[in-house]
């Protein structure tokens, strides 16, 4: 008898919840809301956020690798420094593209 009671109480709670949730979530037909402005805002925030995150990680790894190479071979600092600066500029240009996309999306709000 005790084993049946242990199984019945959770089962009854589950069935009661499952049957009452349909009535709780039932709604009448509402006019369609235009949620595109909120999604455009989220898209703009994601564009600049991911661009800044990726650019920061890329620049950090590039600078760390260049400094590691210079520390191992100080005579090669001239040959490492200029390609590092060009690489950092290219990484930063991708972040600026993300900023431009975010500005364009914000203009649509």
N, C-alpha and C positions, 0 to 999 in steps of 0.2 A: 504494500500500500504506500509505503514511504517513497519507494522508487517511482511510482506513478505520479505522485505529487511533485517530485523533483522535476519530472519531465513535463508535467501539465502546466505548471506556472510559467516557465519561459515560453512554451508553445502558445499559451493563451495570450501572453503579452505580445508576442510577435504577430499573431493573427489579428488581434485588436488594433495594433499599430498599422498593419498593412491595410486593413479595411477602412480605417479612419483617415488615412493619409490621402486617399483619392478625393474625399469630400473636402479636406482641408485645402488641397491645391486646386480645386475646381474653381474656375473664374469664368465670368461672362466674357463675351467677345468684346474686346476693346479695340479702338482704332489703332492701326499700326503706327508705332512711334518711329521717328527718324533717329536711329542711334548711330548714324554714320559719322556725326561730328565727334562723338566720344571716341569712336574707333580711329578717326583721323588723328585725334590728339594722342591716343595711345601709340599709334604708328610713328608719330613725330618723336615722341619721347623714347621709344625703342630705337629709332634710327640714330639719334644722337648718343644715346646711352651705350648702345653696342659698338658704335664707331669709336667713341672715346675709350671704352674698355679694351677693345681690340688694338687700337692704336697705342694705348699706354703699355699694354703687354708686349706688343711688337717692338716698340722703341726701347723698352727696358731690356728685352732679350738681345736686341742688336747692340746696344751700348755695352751690356755686360760681356758679350762675346768679343767685341772690339777691344775693350779694356783688358780682358783676359789674354787676348793675343798680343797686345802691347806689353803686358806684364811679363809674358813668357819670352818675348823677343823685342826689346826696346829699340833696336835698330830698324825694325819694320814699322815704326809708328807713322812715318810719312805715307807709307803704302796702305796702311789700314785706315788712317784718319779720314782721308777724302772719300773713299767708298762708303764709310760709315755715315758721313754727313749726307751724301746723296741718298743712301737708304733711308735715313731718318726723314729726309724731305719727302720722299715718296710715300712713306708710311703716314706722314702728317697730311699729305694731299688726300689720302683716302678718308681721313677723319674730316677734312674740310668738305669732301663730297657728302658725307653723312650729315654735316651741318646744313649744307645747301638743301638736301632732301627734306630735312626737318623744317627748314624755313618755308619751303614750297608747300609742304603739308599744312603748316600752321596758317599759311595764307588762305587755304581753302576752308578754314573754320569760319 
